């Protein structure tokens, strides 16, 4: 698996960047007063995030609950209008465009090439619609196919995700969680998208079913040359499917590197703490997880300097007053930490570099 992923990573290095995110921010207003008419502050759900995804690869976006992962995915799809920042996407029809600047007509065209796989396979499927209606809805709404051509396309999609075409007359209640997620994957593929945002697509499934869905996503990526933004809190899952990994903490990106580099040679203390909790199958490599003291910073009232410094065992005076910039400290390895060059942190294999 590692060799296949490394080979894919080498291939995509030669390809163009499909998605480029620069300084992305999403600040939700906090309302008070009569009829909530007065803005008293902002919750900084996403606060200056920058990263890129090359065509044909998978970027894993990880972090604790509430760190802004899902909001970032929704901003890319423009389910939200960002407070600030740029989202450059190379669309097969529109060319290279800045997603927040598109009008309604252009956005409708763009969304055919950017799709979403939801976290919950139960609430994401309309219980009153058949599989034909669910999977075929993107085709019908975008006037791509209707009638028999739509049925043929839905049948093809169901076969691709491992379901029988005769199931298209059934309703979601007749299927298990894993089968429902396959339906969600088929719906996301209906319009042949370039980018698929996978929002915790396996977190609601049993472990054995998780492996099946992950393998399916990898097979589909190779078959259709898909590009994934894979959002998850499970580092074991991210390691399995991702070419590169970006780590978020309280709305900010703290580290961004290739999967192997980040898991073996983390350069941010928060990444080290996350990796210390990853289960290790070899008992000789087991280490005690790093227990972070204090609470996660409040995005509506973050601390000064580095947001992570109140919980960081390596902090110095500078960390409390000066916000670290995200900088490249090695080829394709970006870190937001003042002490990144001098710290020697523990990777997932239990080895200090």
C-alpha positions as CSV (number, residue, x, y, z in Angstrom):
1,X,0.0,0.0,0.0
2,X,2.8,2.4,0.9
3,X,4.6,1.7,-2.4
4,X,1.4,2.4,-4.4
5,X,0.8,5.6,-2.5
6,X,4.4,6.7,-2.9
7,X,4.3,6.0,-6.7
8,X,1.0,8.0,-7.0
9,X,2.6,10.8,-5.0
10,X,5.6,10.9,-7.4
11,X,3.2,11.0,-10.4
12,X,1.1,13.9,-9.1
13,X,4.3,15.9,-8.3
14,X,4.6,16.3,-12.0
15,X,1.0,17.4,-12.5
16,X,-0.6,20.8,-12.1
17,X,-2.2,22.1,-9.0
18,X,-6.0,21.6,-9.1
19,X,-6.9,23.6,-6.0
20,X,-5.0,26.5,-4.3
21,X,-6.4,28.0,-1.1
22,X,-4.8,31.3,0.1
23,X,-5.5,33.0,3.4
24,X,-9.0,31.6,3.7
25,X,-11.1,33.0,6.6
26,X,-14.6,32.4,7.9
27,X,-15.6,34.5,10.9
28,X,-19.2,33.9,12.1
29,X,-20.7,37.0,13.8
30,X,-21.8,36.6,17.5
31,X,-25.2,38.4,17.8
32,X,-26.7,39.9,21.0
33,X,-29.5,42.2,21.9
34,X,-33.1,42.5,20.9
35,X,-33.8,40.4,17.8
36,X,-30.0,39.6,17.8
37,X,-29.4,42.9,16.0
38,X,-26.0,43.8,17.6
39,X,-22.7,42.1,16.7
40,X,-20.5,41.8,19.8
41,X,-17.7,39.6,18.3
42,X,-16.8,36.9,15.9
43,X,-16.1,33.2,16.0
44,X,-13.0,32.6,13.9
45,X,-13.9,29.1,12.6
46,X,-11.3,29.3,9.8
47,X,-8.5,31.9,10.3
48,X,-6.0,32.3,7.5
49,X,-5.7,28.8,6.0
50,X,-3.5,28.2,3.0
51,X,-2.9,24.9,1.2
52,X,-3.0,23.2,-2.2
53,X,-4.1,19.9,-3.8
54,X,-2.5,18.5,-6.9
55,X,-4.6,16.8,-9.5
56,X,-5.1,13.1,-8.8
57,X,-3.9,13.1,-5.2
58,X,-5.6,13.0,-1.7
59,X,-5.0,15.6,0.9
60,X,-6.0,14.6,4.4
61,X,-7.3,17.4,6.6
62,X,-7.1,16.4,10.3
63,X,-7.6,18.0,13.7
64,X,-9.8,17.9,16.8
65,X,-13.6,18.4,16.6
66,X,-14.4,22.1,16.1
67,X,-11.0,23.0,14.6
68,X,-12.6,24.2,11.3
69,X,-12.1,21.1,9.1
70,X,-15.7,20.8,7.8
71,X,-16.1,24.6,7.5
72,X,-13.0,24.6,5.3
73,X,-14.6,22.0,3.1
74,X,-17.8,23.9,2.8
75,X,-16.0,27.1,1.9
76,X,-14.3,25.3,-0.9
77,X,-17.6,24.2,-2.2
78,X,-19.0,27.7,-1.5
79,X,-21.7,26.5,0.8
80,X,-20.5,29.5,2.8
81,X,-19.2,32.8,1.4
82,X,-15.8,33.3,3.0
83,X,-14.9,36.3,5.1
84,X,-11.6,36.7,3.2
85,X,-9.2,34.7,1.1
86,X,-8.9,33.0,-2.3
87,X,-9.9,29.6,-3.5
88,X,-8.4,29.0,-7.0
89,X,-9.8,26.0,-8.8
90,X,-8.8,24.7,-12.3
91,X,-12.2,23.8,-13.7
92,X,-12.3,21.7,-16.9
93,X,-14.8,24.1,-18.4
94,X,-14.2,27.5,-16.8
95,X,-10.5,27.3,-16.5
96,X,-8.7,28.7,-13.4
97,X,-11.2,30.6,-11.4
98,X,-11.4,32.2,-7.9
99,X,-14.5,30.4,-6.4
100,X,-15.6,33.2,-4.1
101,X,-15.7,35.7,-7.1
102,X,-18.0,33.6,-9.3
103,X,-21.6,34.6,-10.1
104,X,-24.6,32.2,-9.8
105,X,-24.4,31.0,-13.3
106,X,-20.6,30.2,-13.1
107,X,-21.1,28.7,-9.7
108,X,-23.7,26.2,-11.0
109,X,-21.2,25.1,-13.7
110,X,-18.4,24.8,-11.2
111,X,-20.4,22.7,-8.8
112,X,-20.7,19.9,-11.4
113,X,-17.0,19.4,-11.0
114,X,-16.9,19.7,-7.2
115,X,-18.9,17.2,-5.2
116,X,-19.3,16.2,-1.5
117,X,-19.6,12.8,0.3
118,X,-21.4,13.4,3.6
119,X,-20.4,12.0,7.0
120,X,-23.7,10.4,8.0
121,X,-25.0,7.9,5.5
122,X,-28.4,7.9,7.2
123,X,-29.4,11.6,7.3
124,X,-27.8,12.4,4.0
125,X,-30.2,10.3,2.0
126,X,-33.9,11.3,1.6
127,X,-36.0,8.4,2.9
128,X,-38.8,9.2,0.5
129,X,-36.7,8.9,-2.6
130,X,-35.6,5.7,-4.4
131,X,-32.0,5.1,-5.4
132,X,-32.9,6.1,-8.9
133,X,-34.1,9.5,-7.7
134,X,-31.2,9.9,-5.2
135,X,-28.3,9.0,-7.6
136,X,-30.1,10.5,-10.6
137,X,-31.0,13.8,-9.0
138,X,-27.7,15.6,-10.0
139,X,-28.2,14.4,-13.6
140,X,-31.8,15.7,-13.6
141,X,-31.1,19.0,-11.9
142,X,-28.2,19.8,-14.2
143,X,-30.1,18.6,-17.3
144,X,-27.5,16.1,-18.1
145,X,-29.8,13.1,-18.5
146,X,-33.5,12.2,-18.0
147,X,-35.6,9.1,-18.6
148,X,-33.9,6.0,-19.9
149,X,-30.4,7.6,-20.3
150,X,-30.6,8.6,-16.6
151,X,-31.6,5.0,-15.6
152,X,-28.7,3.7,-17.6
153,X,-26.3,6.1,-16.0
154,X,-27.6,5.3,-12.5
155,X,-27.3,1.6,-13.2
156,X,-23.7,2.1,-14.3
157,X,-22.9,4.1,-11.1
158,X,-24.4,1.5,-8.9
159,X,-22.3,-1.2,-10.5
160,X,-19.2,1.0,-10.1
161,X,-19.7,1.3,-6.3
162,X,-20.5,-2.4,-5.8
163,X,-24.3,-2.4,-5.8
164,X,-26.7,-4.2,-8.0
165,X,-28.6,-2.1,-10.6
166,X,-32.0,-3.7,-9.7
167,X,-31.7,-1.9,-6.3
168,X,-32.5,1.4,-8.0
169,X,-36.3,1.0,-7.2
170,X,-35.6,0.5,-3.5
171,X,-35.6,3.1,-0.7
172,X,-32.7,3.9,1.7
173,X,-34.2,2.1,4.7
174,X,-33.6,-1.2,2.9
175,X,-29.8,-0.8,3.1
176,X,-27.1,-1.1,5.7
177,X,-24.8,1.8,6.7
178,X,-22.0,0.7,4.4
179,X,-24.4,0.3,1.5
180,X,-25.9,3.7,2.1
181,X,-22.5,5.3,2.0
182,X,-21.9,3.5,-1.3
183,X,-25.1,5.2,-2.6
184,X,-23.7,8.5,-1.4
185,X,-20.4,7.9,-3.3
186,X,-22.4,7.0,-6.5
187,X,-24.4,10.3,-6.2
188,X,-21.1,12.2,-5.8
189,X,-19.7,10.6,-9.0
190,X,-22.8,11.1,-11.1
191,X,-21.5,14.2,-12.9
192,X,-17.8,13.0,-13.3
193,X,-16.4,15.6,-10.8
194,X,-12.7,16.6,-10.6
195,X,-12.7,17.2,-6.9
196,X,-14.6,15.3,-4.2
197,X,-14.7,16.7,-0.6
198,X,-15.0,13.6,1.7
199,X,-16.4,14.9,5.0
200,X,-15.6,12.2,7.5
201,X,-17.1,9.6,5.1
202,X,-16.3,6.5,7.3
203,X,-16.5,7.8,10.8
204,X,-20.1,6.6,11.2
205,X,-19.3,3.1,10.0
206,X,-18.0,-0.1,11.6
207,X,-14.3,-0.7,11.3
208,X,-14.6,-3.6,8.8
209,X,-16.9,-1.5,6.7
210,X,-14.6,1.5,6.9
211,X,-11.9,-0.5,5.2
212,X,-14.2,-1.5,2.4
213,X,-15.3,2.1,1.7
214,X,-11.7,3.4,1.9
215,X,-10.6,0.7,-0.6
216,X,-13.5,1.7,-2.8
217,X,-12.5,5.4,-2.8
218,X,-8.9,4.5,-3.7
219,X,-10.1,2.3,-6.6
220,X,-12.4,5.0,-7.9
221,X,-9.6,7.5,-7.6
222,X,-7.4,5.5,-9.8
223,X,-10.2,4.6,-12.3
224,X,-11.5,8.1,-12.7
225,X,-8.5,10.2,-11.7
226,X,-10.3,11.9,-8.9
227,X,-8.9,14.4,-6.5
228,X,-9.9,14.1,-2.8
229,X,-10.0,16.5,0.1
230,X,-10.4,13.9,2.9
231,X,-11.6,15.4,6.1
232,X,-11.2,13.2,9.2
233,X,-10.2,13.2,12.9
234,X,-8.8,9.6,12.6
235,X,-5.1,9.6,11.8
236,X,-5.0,5.9,11.1
237,X,-7.6,6.4,8.3
238,X,-5.8,9.5,7.0
239,X,-2.5,7.6,6.8
240,X,-4.1,4.8,4.8
241,X,-5.6,7.0,2.1
242,X,-3.7,10.3,1.9
243,X,-0.7,11.4,-0.1
244,X,-0.3,14.5,2.0
245,X,-1.7,15.6,5.3
246,X,-2.6,19.1,6.7
247,X,-3.2,19.5,10.4
248,X,-5.6,22.2,11.8
249,X,-5.9,23.7,15.3
250,X,-8.5,26.2,16.2
251,X,-9.0,27.4,12.6
252,X,-5.4,27.6,11.7
253,X,-3.1,25.3,9.7
254,X,-0.2,24.3,11.9
255,X,1.6,21.7,9.7
256,X,1.4,20.4,6.1
257,X,3.6,17.7,4.6
258,X,3.6,14.4,2.8
259,X,2.0,11.5,4.7
260,X,5.2,9.6,5.4
261,X,7.2,12.7,6.3
262,X,4.5,14.0,8.7
263,X,4.0,10.6,10.4
264,X,7.7,9.9,10.8
265,X,9.1,13.4,11.2
266,X,6.5,15.8,12.7
267,X,7.7,19.3,13.3
268,X,4.8,20.8,15.3
269,X,4.1,19.9,19.0
270,X,0.4,19.6,18.3
271,X,1.1,17.1,15.5
272,X,3.4,15.1,17.8
273,X,0.5,14.9,20.4
274,X,-1.9,13.7,17.8
275,X,0.5,11.0,16.5
276,X,1.2,9.8,20.0
277,X,-2.4,8.6,20.3
278,X,-2.3,6.5,17.0
279,X,-2.6,2.8,17.9
280,X,0.6,0.9,17.1
281,X,0.3,-2.8,16.3
282,X,3.9,-3.6,17.3
283,X,4.1,-3.8,21.1
284,X,7.8,-2.9,20.9
285,X,6.9,0.4,19.4
286,X,4.2,1.4,21.9
287,X,4.7,4.7,23.7
288,X,2.6,6.6,26.2
289,X,0.3,9.2,24.5
290,X,1.0,12.8,25.2
291,X,-1.7,14.3,27.4
292,X,-2.3,17.9,26.6
293,X,-3.1,20.1,29.6
294,X,-5.7,22.8,29.5
295,X,-8.6,23.3,27.2
296,X,-8.8,23.9,23.4
297,X,-8.7,27.6,22.7
298,X,-12.0,29.4,22.2
299,X,-12.2,30.5,18.5
300,X,-14.2,33.5,19.6
301,X,-11.5,34.6,22.1
302,X,-8.2,33.0,21.0
303,X,-5.0,33.6,23.0
304,X,-2.3,35.9,21.8
305,X,0.6,34.6,19.9
306,X,0.5,31.0,19.0
307,X,-3.0,29.6,19.6
308,X,-1.4,26.3,20.9
309,X,1.1,27.8,23.3
310,X,-1.1,27.5,26.5
311,X,-1.1,23.7,26.0
312,X,2.5,23.3,24.6
313,X,5.2,21.8,26.6
314,X,7.9,23.4,24.4
315,X,6.6,27.0,24.6
316,X,8.9,30.0,25.2
317,X,8.2,33.6,25.9
318,X,8.0,34.4,22.2
319,X,5.2,31.9,21.7
320,X,2.8,33.9,23.9
321,X,3.3,37.2,22.1
322,X,4.2,36.6,18.4
323,X,2.0,34.6,16.1
324,X,4.1,32.1,14.0
325,X,3.8,32.2,10.2
326,X,3.3,29.0,8.2
327,X,6.7,28.6,6.5
328,X,8.4,25.9,4.4
329,X,11.2,24.4,6.5
330,X,11.9,21.5,4.2
331,X,10.8,20.7,0.6
332,X,7.0,20.5,0.7
333,X,6.9,20.5,4.5
334,X,5.2,23.6,6.0
335,X,5.1,24.3,9.7
336,X,3.7,27.1,11.9
337,X,6.0,27.0,14.9
338,X,8.7,29.3,16.1
339,X,10.9,26.4,17.3
340,X,10.3,24.0,14.4
341,X,14.0,23.8,13.4
342,X,15.3,23.1,16.9
343,X,12.8,20.7,18.3
344,X,13.2,16.9,17.9
345,X,9.7,15.4,18.1
346,X,8.5,11.9,18.2
347,X,6.9,10.4,15.1
348,X,4.3,7.6,14.9
349,X,6.9,4.9,14.8
350,X,8.3,5.9,18.1
351,X,11.6,7.1,16.7
352,X,13.0,10.5,17.4
353,X,14.5,12.3,14.4
